[in-house]
Amino acid sequence: MTPDSALIAIPGCLMAAFDDPPAAPRAERESRALEAFLRGIERRALRMAELSTGQREDALDLVQDAMLGFVRHYGDRDGGEWQPLFWRVLDSRLNDWHRRQRVRGRWWFRPARNEDDEDPIAAVPDAREPGPLARLADAEATLALDGALRALPIRQRQAFLLRVWEGLDVADTATAMRCSEGSVKTHLFRALANLRDALEVHR
Amino acid sequence: MNAPHDDDARWVDRATALLDASADNLDAATLSRLNRARQAALAARRGRWRPWTVGAGLAGAAAAMLAIAIGLHGRIDAPSSQAAAPLDATDIDVLSSDDDTLDLSENLDFYAWLESQPVDAHGG
């Protein structure tokens, strides 16, 4: 670049700087993008929370809390990073919820549940009753599937829902669940095996 | 525990479709709650302080304090600034006069001796 062309280029740069959209519209754009993201993910988030808690009210509270936490901590991140980060926040809230439930169970002298030590299949008494999943009406099949999913240990359920339903890859699922990729594969392997066994008669 | 089967894809697809349908068919009251939760989260974002706005505010406050301090300093020093008026050519000539400074330095011994003499010895 010759000195003359540099002199010409400098005002051009300055003009480009002034051409940038002002901060307020940019913030508005970011806010709209964030709203679209949350709108697109909130229903699945609610269902995931509902499968974990078994209650819609608690699930709604957890999703609201997850939205607030996500926006506060990760709202400024690039949009491409949002998906696993949102699930990470929700997963954390779900784990906290289960921890509180265990503490409450101890307080009331109920035996604390350690889901990883239990046989999840034993907790699904009704899922086998309606008949093969493929031949069930959607409502019945959904009930059977919900029962089987609720019976899974939380880590297996999260691995299945995030990896299979939400479609995250192994790395993003590991980010969301705060564990190694190897753990994701193990949890998913066990989840698939348990669900297959639970839904075997419905296939 | 059985190993994963090759035909898992069929029931997994069915399960995924059922989950999708359950998410799509939420009732209006639940959707309204979700909408309110989303709006609350976005409102919290709009209302919060961002780091760069805090930094800009602090910089502005610091600049204002500096301007006030400079203004006060100027008022306090105003009389002395009059005394420190610009030197004119005569002053510069006097200060830069090599003759005077040489005379003073050469006669320092004489002035010291004179100071040590009794008053009568001054002839006064």
Chai-1 contact restraints between the chains, C-beta under 6 A:
chainA,res_idxA,chainB,res_idxB,connection_type,confidence,min_distance_angstrom,max_distance_angstrom,comment,restraint_id
A,S31,B,L42,contact,1.0,0.0,6.0,A-B,restraint_1
A,E35,B,L42,contact,1.0,0.0,6.0,A-B,restraint_2
A,L38,B,R38,contact,1.0,0.0,6.0,A-B,restraint_3
A,E42,B,L34,contact,1.0,0.0,6.0,A-B,restraint_4
A,R43,B,A23,contact,1.0,0.0,6.0,A-B,restraint_5
A,R43,B,L26,contact,1.0,0.0,6.0,A-B,restraint_6
A,R44,B,A23,contact,1.0,0.0,6.0,A-B,restraint_7
A,R47,B,S22,contact,1.0,0.0,6.0,A-B,restraint_8
A,R47,B,A23,contact,1.0,0.0,6.0,A-B,restraint_9
A,L60,B,R33,contact,1.0,0.0,6.0,A-B,restraint_10
A,Q64,B,A37,contact,1.0,0.0,6.0,A-B,restraint_11
A,M67,B,A37,contact,1.0,0.0,6.0,A-B,restraint_12
A,M67,B,A41,contact,1.0,0.0,6.0,A-B,restraint_13
A,L68,B,A41,contact,1.0,0.0,6.0,A-B,restraint_14
A,L68,B,A44,contact,1.0,0.0,6.0,A-B,restraint_15
A,V71,B,A41,contact,1.0,0.0,6.0,A-B,restraint_16
A,V71,B,R45,contact,1.0,0.0,6.0,A-B,restraint_17
A,G75,B,R45,contact,1.0,0.0,6.0,A-B,restraint_18
A,A141,B,L18,contact,1.0,0.0,6.0,A-B,restraint_19
A,T142,B,L18,contact,1.0,0.0,6.0,A-B,restraint_20
A,T142,B,S22,contact,1.0,0.0,6.0,A-B,restraint_21
A,L145,B,A15,contact,1.0,0.0,6.0,A-B,restraint_22
A,L145,B,L18,contact,1.0,0.0,6.0,A-B,restraint_23
A,V164,B,V12,contact,1.0,0.0,6.0,A-B,restraint_24
A,W165,B,T16,contact,1.0,0.0,6.0,A-B,restraint_25
A,W165,B,L19,contact,1.0,0.0,6.0,A-B,restraint_26
A,L192,B,P4,contact,1.0,0.0,6.0,A-B,restraint_27
A,L192,B,D8,contact,1.0,0.0,6.0,A-B,restraint_28
A,A193,B,M1,contact,1.0,0.0,6.0,A-B,restraint_29
A,A193,B,N2,contact,1.0,0.0,6.0,A-B,restraint_30
A,R203,B,W11,contact,1.0,0.0,6.0,A-B,restraint_31
